[in-house]
Amino acid sequence: MNQKYIWLVTIVLCISLFGLILVQINYFQSASKLKEEQFSLTVSKALDQVVSKLEHDESVKMILKGNSSNHSNIAGHSELTTGSSTISFTMDQKHDKAILSISHENKKNIPIAEGPLKSNLAKFQEQFNKALTSSGNYGEYANKLKNANLKLSERVDLNALPALIEQKLKDNGIKLNFEYAVKVNGIKFETASKNYFRNPSVEKYTKPLFPNDLYFARTNILHVYFPAKQQHMLQSYTMLLPSFILTLVLILCSAFTIFIIFRQKKLSKIKNDFINNMTHEFKTPISTISLASQMLKDNSVATTQSFIDHIAKIINDESKRLTYQVEKVLQMAVFNEARMKLKLKPISVHKIIQNLLPNFTIRAEDKSGNMYQNLDASQDTIMADEVHVSNVISNLLDNAIKYCKDNPEISISTRNKDKGIVISITDNGIGISKEDQRMVFERFFRVHTGNVHDVKGFGLGLSYVKKVVDAHHGEVNVDSVLDKGSKFEVYLPLKK
């Protein structure tokens, strides 16, 4: 796939995921607001029921005491004291009429429409006249005037109030702990629960007690709040949790998919380089063998024994070279197996190294270099596949020689560590950058040297080393500095 299309798909996918997250957030906010409103309405309904119950109980108490609202049982005189003023309600049974008057600062019978309380008294008079006009029920108004002058503790059983609030909340489906208080005239707290004042900033729900009292009656406000409200609201959002989990999984899967696409794109490029290298590597020895065979068939060329020996040596060398390259390609089959088939047996690491060194020593000396060995491990017997372990060491030594620009100085050493043996191969080659060190053990990956053909290979050697070492439950690490050299260390467990 073209890289620009990959980026286009990535951008569209990111925008879609971002939009999905915004929709989720908007839905969460809407659901949260709706839950808050439902909770507030439910609490308000429960408190309304509390207020209605208190008013009903007071009416029943009045009836039981004989304070009915008919004319025959009306108290002859009722008063409501407000500050320095006293509002009096007097029933004149003889003329069947009610008299409303006020005394202010010890002065009697001030007209209702006069005095400093003119506007308030006018409002009170309006209420009074409306009640009389609608029903003529003087007794009800007289009893209201009388009750309005009572203390809250005389009208409500304050000890039973929390139980009543709790019962009405439970009836409406709210089983949370609550704190409550009753405030009189917005100043004094008549009663409050033990922990009410611990959370002054928490949202409180309020309802006036006895809202049908007369205008000049005391204002009693019931305050209620729930300390565990936030936790309760969060618990109600548990149904949203699966949605967020699925969204998170979708984001992670999308990110992983994009990562795989870019990785495959990079791998595809590496494979193309591999094919180019393989074509070049195979073409050279085949061309040389073909040319040598044509020279043998050419009758115009003198076929002396020395000439035939020379041509035969060329054909033999190029055949070996071609065979070596074919074996390298066949190593790819190892990576297609889920598990390597190892022929395990006790082998000596030092013996394998000593068998391999002569050949690599000649190659190093050919380039005016040196090969050093320091086999210091006291124990070197491991349970391993001899062929694969030999190939691991050969690949590392081969790379050490190939990637030296100048005279190669190669060192191979062993030491024991953590019930295993460590094989170290150090060179003075071109080194590997920090970025490339993370990729050197990947298939087909080759360290860039400026010219893809100046160092022969397919990028399979180190990936093969990693595969074999892992199959033997070992480890392979690289430590390299660009233009200074590299050090590869292979750890393999000893025979138990």
C-alpha positions, -999 to 999 in steps of 0.1 A, spaced: 0 0 0 12 35 -8 24 53 22 2 83 17 -29 61 18 -16 46 50 -14 81 65 -48 90 51 -64 59 68 -45 67 100 -58 103 101 -94 92 93 -92 66 120 -78 91 146 -105 116 138 -132 89 141 -119 78 175 -117 114 187 -153 120 176 -164 88 194 -147 100 226 -164 134 223 -198 116 219 -191 95 249 -181 126 270 -213 145 258 -234 114 267 -218 112 301 -224 148 308 -260 146 297 -266 115 318 -249 131 348 -271 162 345 -303 141 341 -294 120 372 -288 151 392 -322 165 382 -340 132 390 -323 130 424 -332 166 432 -369 161 421 -371 129 442 -357 147 473 -380 176 468 -410 153 465 -400 135 497 -396 168 516 -430 180 504 -444 148 519 -427 156 552 -442 192 552 -476 178 543 -474 153 571 -465 179 597 -494 202 586 -518 172 587 -506 162 622 -511 198 634 -546 199 621 -555 166 638 -540 179 670 -562 210 668 -593 189 662 -585 166 691 -580 197 714 -614 210 703 -600 239 682 -623 232 653 -629 259 627 -666 264 632 -680 295 648 -691 280 681 -656 269 690 -636 300 680 -614 315 706 -627 350 714 -593 367 712 -560 357 695 -527 376 692 -495 375 672 -465 394 686 -440 406 661 -412 427 677 -427 457 694 -461 452 677 -490 430 685 -516 420 659 -549 411 676 -578 391 662 -611 395 681 -643 377 673 -675 397 680 -700 368 682 -729 392 689 -726 410 656 -710 380 638 -679 399 627 -641 398 632 -620 428 643 -584 431 633 -563 456 651 -527 464 660 -509 478 691 -475 494 684 -451 506 711 -478 503 738 -503 524 717 -537 508 712 -559 505 682 -536 520 655 -555 519 622 -543 491 600 -535 513 571 -512 535 591 -479 532 610 -444 521 599 -457 486 591 -482 499 566 -472 478 536 -469 445 556 -502 451 574 -519 459 541 -507 425 528 -519 408 559 -553 426 557 -555 414 521 -550 378 531 -575 382 559 -602 398 537 -597 371 510 -602 343 535 -634 360 548 -647 367 513 -641 332 501 -654 312 530 -664 335 558 -644 310 580 -633 332 608 -624 303 631 -598 289 607 -581 322 605 -582 327 642 -566 293 648 -539 300 623 -532 333 640 -529 315 673 -507 287 660 -484 311 642 -474 326 675 -463 292 689 -427 280 690 -417 253 666 -411 228 694 -447 233 704 -459 225 669 -436 197 658 -421 167 677 -384 175 669 -373 142 682 -395 124 657 -386 147 627 -355 127 615 -374 95 615 -402 111 595 -376 125 570 -359 91 567 -392 73 561 -404 97 534 -369 94 516 -371 56 517 -406 57 504 -392 75 473 -363 52 469 -335 72 486 -317 51 512 -287 74 518 -276 88 551 -286 124 555 -280 154 578 -307 179 586 -314 212 604 -343 236 609 -336 273 608 -360 299 622 -364 333 605 -331 327 587 -311 333 618 -314 307 646 -311 269 643 -340 254 662 -326 219 658 -298 201 638 -284 166 634 -250 158 650 -228 161 619 -248 188 600 -221 215 604 -192 192 592 -198 200 555 -209 236 552 -201 238 514 -222 207 504 -253 214 483 -284 215 506 -321 209 498 -345 233 515 -383 234 522 -404 258 543 -423 242 572 -460 252 575 -460 272 542 -497 280 547 -490 300 578 -501 337 580 -478 364 566 -464 374 600 -457 339 611 -422 327 619 -404 314 589 -392 278 596 -369 263 569 -359 226 568 -324 220 554 -313 185 543 -281 173 526 -265 139 518 -228 134 526 -225 104 503 -244 119 474 -214 120 450 -205 83 457 -242 74 451 -242 93 418 -210 76 406 -225 42 414 -254 50 391 -230 55 363 -216 19 364 -235 11 332 -213 35 314 -181 16 324 -184 -12 298 -188 15 271 -156 32 282 -138 -1 284 -148 -10 249 -138 24 236 -104 19 253 -100 -15 237 -109 -1 203 -83 27 207 -56 2 217 -65 -22 188 -65 7 163 -31 19 176 -17 -16 174 -31 -20 138 -15 12 127 18 1 143 16 -33 124 8 -15 91 38 7 94 60 -22 105 48 -43 76 55 -14 52 91 -12 66 95 -50 64 83 -49 28 110 -24 19 136 -46 37 124 -76 17 128 -57 -15 164 -49 -6 169 -86 3 156 -97 -32 180 -72 -48 209 -84 -28 200 -121 -34 198 -115 -71 232 -98 -71 248 -125 -49 235 -153 -71 242 -136 -104 280 -131 -98 290 -167 -91 267 -180 -118 282 -156 -144 317 -166 -133 310 -203 -136 293 -198 -170 323 -178 -183 348 -204 -171 329 -233 -187 327 -213 -220 365 -208 -219 370 -246 -215 348 -252 -246 366 -226 -266 390 -244 -290 409 -213 -297 422 -212 -262 452 -233 -254 441 -259 -228 473 -265 -208 472 -283 -175 479 -252 -155 451 -234 -174 426 -262 -167 436 -263 -130 431 -225 -128 396 -227 -144 387 -257 -122 397 -237 -91 376 -208 -102 346 -230 -108 351 -248 -74 354 -215 -55 324 -200 -71 304 -232 -65 313 -230 -28 303 -194 -27 270 -202 -44 264 -231 -20 271 -208 10 246 -182 -3 219 -209 -8 224 -222 27 219 -187 40 186 -184 21 176 -218 34 180 -206 69 148 -187 64 130 -219 68 140 -219 104 118 -188 110 87 -204 95 87 -231 122 69 -224 154 96 -243 174 131 -251 162 139 -288 160 171 -292 180 193 -322 183 205 -317 219 236 -333 232 265 -324 255 290 -303 235 322 -283 244 320 -246 234 358 -243 235 362 -272 211 337 -256 186 356 -223 188 390 -239 183 376 -258 152 363 -226 136 392 -203 144 418 -215 118 395 -206 89 386 -171 103 422 -165 113 433 -169 77 405 -145 66 416 -119 91 453 -123 82 443 -120 45 431 -84 54 463 -78 74 444 -83 106 447 -105 137 425 -129 156 428 -133 194 413 -158 217 408 -158 255 389 -189 265 388 -183 303 356 -202 312 363 -230 336 332 -249 325 322 -250 288 299 -280 284 264 -272 274 233 -292 262 228 -278 227 226 -285 190 262 -285 177 253 -275 142 233 -245 152 257 -233 179 286 -236 154 265 -215 129 259 -188 156 296 -184 163 304 -185 126 279 -158 118 292 -135 145 328 -140 134 319 -135 98 302 -102 105 331 -91 126 355 -95 96 331 -83 69 323 -50 87 359 -39 93 370 -11 70 407 -14 80 428 -42 93 405 -63 114 413 -69 151 390 -96 163 388 -110 198 368 -140 210 366 -148 247 346 -169 271 337 -167 308 313 -183 332 283 -163 346 251 -173 364 254 -211 358 261 -205 321 289 -195 297 292 -161 279 308 -160 245 321 -125 236 332 -114 201 347 -79 198 358 -61 166 371 -27 155 346 -24 127 322 3 115 300 0 146 262 2 148 241 33 157 218 33 187 188 33 164 200 3 144 209 -17 175 172 -21 182 167 -37 147 198 -57 141 181 -90 152 152 -85 128 149 -106 97 163 -90 65 175 -59 83 210 -48 73 230 -19 88 233 8 62 269 11 49 264 37 22 263 11 -6 239 -18 -4 264 -41 -22 297 -32 -6 291 -58 21 276 -91 9 247 -106 28 209 -109 31 202 -96 66 195 -131 79 226 -138 100 218 -120 132 181 -129 132 192 -165 128 216 -160 158 187 -146 179 164 -175 170 189 -202 178 200 -186 211 164 -181 222 157 -218 214 185 -227 238 170 -205 265 199 -181 262 204 -144 256 222 -123 229 232 -87 234 251 -61 214 271 -31 226 284 -9 198 297 26 191 295 40 156 329 40 138 345 24 169 334 -12 168 310 -37 182 308 -63 210 283 -92 208 277 -114 238 259 -148 238 249 -164 270 240 -201 270 232 -222 301 256 -249 312 246 -286 312 228 -295 344 
